Amino acid sequence: MNEKDYKPLRLDGNGVTKDFAYEWKTLKETDLIIQIENINGEIKTLNLGSDYDVNIEIMGGNVICKTAPTPEEKIIISRKTSQYQSKGYSTSPGFQSSAIEKSFDQVSCNLQEMDYNIETFKTNFSSEVNKNIDDFKTATDNLINEFKHDTDEKISNLESETDKKLTQVNEAVNQLNRLDEIVEECEQSANKAEEQSNIAKEQAQEATNKANDAITTVNNALTNIQNAADYATQKLKGLQYPVFCFNSGLVNEQGQAALCSLENDILTQHAPCVCTTSDGQTFIVNEDVTLDISELSDGDYNVFYYPETREMKAYANTVYIQDYQPSAWVENDIWVDTSVMPYVTRQNISGVGEIVKCVQNAHLVRVSGGVE
């Protein structure tokens, strides 16, 4: 399959044109998302059939609107391909090359959309980080300039006061005919001048210390911003599959998930299926896994699959997904720690959060010997 790169289209309306072409691969009409954006930036999603029709070709196709977009409107053509496989090959008769080719096309479309979403996120995130850095620098510069202005004003006032005291000392010297009084006045003026000088030195040192603190604050902020950028970059590397969940599995005739089934108190996880643990490690399950739940008492249970031991376990517990340890978690509670990259899953075992690899696959309620 030779596909063009996927990128949503934003086309101007002119009040006449109803037919709009796109060039990238589309598997189903319902995979297309058609929207109209007005001059105020408000976006409305159109409905297939009532608002528009679609003509899908081998590569690309056409969107035919029932009403032509006006010159004040833009039409947005995008795609969202389903991530679920509707046909199980292990139970199908013979080698169905067309079905396999369709699955490859679906995977290729999913990868194109994931790549576009990741690049768009990186661009938006980089722009936001740069804007925040510029805003912080501007605010810091303003704070430093304001502080410097206040400090300069205090020093100027202090110099003026010191000059005034020195003038008083000079006047006292000129009055030597009143020696006793003048000497005492001079001593007092000198003491006050010395006190003012010491105060000036202390204020100058305080100003220097505050300026150094401001510089340290700026450097720490820049370091924190860089750490945030590094963390986001590292987190992007783990976006190939959603973590701590099953990424694919069997579906029923209505296209709904059919990962697990229950018969005679035997819970079965059906293969093939794919799951990803919280640390980003993906496992392919090729064989069915079973769990006898006949001994469970009445209550709510979360069922987990442990890919390293290939077994299922059921616990009456709580699942926490957060960046700090739960304050009241109890025996068998699960905590997905999102404060680190990659994430870490811990299970409360005898009061200790032991690291485990597990993925939740079902939830069941046992009532008076039965199961819901």
N, C-alpha and C positions, 0 to 999 in steps of 0.2 A: 504493500500500500504506500503510495506516494502522496503525502498530505502537505498542504500549505500550512504555515504557522497560524495558530489560532489567536485572534485578537478581535474583541467586540468592535462593531462598527457604530459610529455616530454620524448620521447623514442629515443634511439640512433639507427641510421641506420647502416646497415652492407653491403649494396649493394646487398643483396639476399632477405631478408624478405620483403614481400609486405602486409601481413595480420597482423593487429594490433588490439588487443582486448581492450575494456574498460568495466567497471562494473556498471556505474551509469545509471539511467533511462534516456531514450531519447524518446520524443513523435513523432518527425518528422525528416526525413533525413536532411531537411534544417536547423534544430536547431543546427547541428554540424558545427564546424569551424575547418578546417584542414589546418595547416600551416607547412612550411618547413623553418628551420633556418640553414643558412650556417655557416662556420667556422668564418666568419667575423661578426656574429651577425645579418646579414640581414635576414628579415623574408618575405616570400612570401606566400600568401593565395591561396590554390588550389581550383579548380572548381569541383563541383559535376558532375559526369558523364564523363567529359573529362579527369580529373586527378585521380579520385577515385570513388569507389562505396561504399555503406553502407548497412550492414545487421543488422537490428534492431531486438533484441530479447525482451522478456518480461522484463528482467533486464539486461542492458548492450547491447553489440553488437560487431561488427567488422567493421573496416575500411580497405578496400582492395585497395591499390594504384596500378595505372597502371604501374608505374615505381618505383622500390625499392629505398628508400633513401640510399645515399652513406654513408660510414663510417665517412665522414666529415660533415654529416648533422644530424639534429635532427628533428623528426616529433612531432608536438604539436597538441593534440586532446583536444578541449574545447567545451563548449556548451553555447548557448544563446537562451533561451526559450522566445517565444513571450509573452508579457504581456497583449495582447488583447483577450477578450472572443469573439469567432466567432459565438456563438449561443445564442439567447435570450430565456431563459427558460419560461418567462411569456407568450410568444406567441407560444410556441411549443406544439404539441399535445401529451398529456399523460405524464407520468413520465418516462423519458428516463434515466435510471440508468447508461447506458454506457457513455452517454454524460456528466452526472454529475461526474462520476468517472474520465473521461478525464480532466474535469475542475479542480478537486481536484489534479490530477497528475500535471497539468500545474502550479497550485499555489505552490505545493510542490517544483517543479523544480525552480520556480522563487525565493522562499525563500532560497533554497540551494545556488543558484548563488549569491543572495544578501548577505548571510552570508559569503560566500567565499570572495566576493569583499570587505566587511567591514573588515574582519580579515586581508586580504592582505594590505588594506590601513593603518590599525593600525600598522602593523609590519613595513611597509615602513616609515610611519610618525615617529614612535618611533626611528628607526635607523637614520633618517635624523636629528631629534632633538638632539639626543645624539652626532652625529657627529658635529653639529653646536656648541653645548656646549663645546666639547673638543677643537674645532678649536678656539673658542673665548677665552677659558681659556689659551691656548697656546699663542695666540697673546697678551693677557693681561699680562701674565708672562714675555714675551719678552719685552713688553713696560716698565714694572716696572723695570726689570733688566737693560735695557738701561738707564732709567732715574736715577737709583741708581748709575750706573757706572759714568755718567756725574756729578752727585752730589758729589761723592767721589773724582773725579778728581779735581773739583773746590775747595773742602775743603782742599785737599792736596796742591794745588797751593797757597791757602790762608795761610796755615800754613807755607809754605816755605817763602812766602813774609813777614809774621810776624817775623819769625826767622831772616830774613835778616835785618829788621828794628831794632830788638832788638840788633843785632850785631853792628849796627851803633850807637845805644845809648851807648853801652859799650865802643866803641871807643871814643865817646865824653867825657865820664866820665874820661877816661885816659888822656885827654888833658886839665886837670884843670888849667894848667899854662896859658891857654888862656880863662880865666874864662868867660868873657863877651860873647865872640863868642861861646864858647862851650855851655854855658847855653842856649843861643838862639837856637843853633842847636838842643840841647836836647829837648827843648820845641817843636820845630817844628817836630822832629822825634816822640816825644811822642804823639803829636796831630794826626799825620798820622797813628801811630800804633793804637790809639784809634778808628780812623775812620775805619781802616781796620777790627778791632775787631767787631765794630758795623755792618759793612757790612757782616762779616762772620756770626754773629748772625742772621741777616735778611735773608741771603741766607739759613742758616740751617732751620729757621722757614718756609721759602718758600718751601723748599724741603719737610718738614714734611706735610705742607698743601697740596702739590701736591700728595704726597703719599696717604694721606687720601682721596683726591678727586678720585684718581684711584681706591681705595678700594670701595668707594661709587658707582662709575661707574660700577664696576664688579657686586656688589650686585644688582643694579638696572637692569642690563642686565639679570642676572639670574632670577630675579622676572618677567621680561617681557617674558622670555622664558617659565617659568612655567605658566604664564597667558595664553600664546599662546597654550600650551599643554592642559590646562583646557578648553579653548574655543573649541579646536578641538574635545576633548572628548565629550563635551556637544553637539557639532554639530552632532557627529556621532549618538547620541540618536534620532535625528530627521530624520534619513535617511530611515525609514520604507516605507514612500511614498514620492514622489516628492511633494513639497509644491507650493501653489498659482497656482494650475491647476486641471483639471479633470483627475483622475487616471484611470477611466474606463467608458464605456458607450456603446450605441448601435453602431453596424457597419452594412454597407450595404452588398449586396451579393458579392461584390468584396473585402470585408474585410476592407474597408475604414471607417473612423469615420463618424457616422451619428448622432451626439449628438443633433443637432438643424436642424429644417426645417422651411420654410416660405411659407405661403399660404394666399392669400387675405389680405396682410399687417398684418397677425398674425404670430409672431415668436414663435415657440414652442420648448422648451427644453424637450427631451424625457427621460422618466424613463424606467428601472432603471439605475442609474449612481452613481459614487462616486467621490467626490472632496475633496481636502485638502487645507485649508487656510494657509496663510504664517506663522502662529504661530504653525502649525503642527496638528491642529484639523481637523479630517476627518468626513465628513457628507455623509450619504447614502440618495439619493433622490429616493423615491418610487412612486412619482406622477409627471405627466407632469406639466410644468410651462409655462405660455404663456405671451406674451407682445405685445400690440397693437402699431405698429410703423407708423400708418397712418398719425400722426400729425408731424412726423419728417421732417425737411427741408432737402434740398440737402446737402450732405457732407459725411465724413467718421465718423463712429461710432464704439466704442468698447462696447460690451454687457457684463454685469457682472451679476452673480448670487449671491444673498445675502442669505446664508443658514439659518440664524437666523430668517429672516422674510419670507423666501421661495418665493422670488419675483425676477424678472429680471428688470434691468435698463440699458438704453443706453445713453452713453455720447460721445460727440465729444471732446475727451481728449487725454492726453499722459500718458503712463504707464512708471514709472521709477523704476528700480530695482537696488539699489546702497546703499552704506553705509554712504551717507551724504544727507542732504536735498537739493532737486533741487533748484538752484538759481533763476530760472525764471518760476516756476510752477504756473499755473493759476487755476481758478475755476474748480472743478470736476476732476483735475489731480489726478492720483493714484501714491503713492510712497510706494514701499516695502522696508522698512528700514532693511538692512542686517548687520548693525553695532551691533545689539543686538541678543541674542539667548534666546528664539525663535524669529524669525523675526516678525516685526510689519507692518501692512498695514495701511496707512493714506490717507485720501481723503481731498483735499483742498476745504473746505466749508467756504465761506466768509473770505478767507485768513487764516483760522486756519486749521492745519493738524489734523483732528479728526480721531481717531482710528476706523476702520471698519473691518468687516469680509466679504470678497467678493472674488470671483474667476472668472476670465475672461473665457467666454465660446464661444464667437463668435465675428466676425468682419464683418460689412456690410457697403456698399457704396450705398447711395441713390442718384439717378440721375434722375431729371425731373419726379418725381412721381414714378419711378421704383426703384428696389433694385437689387444690384449685390452681 
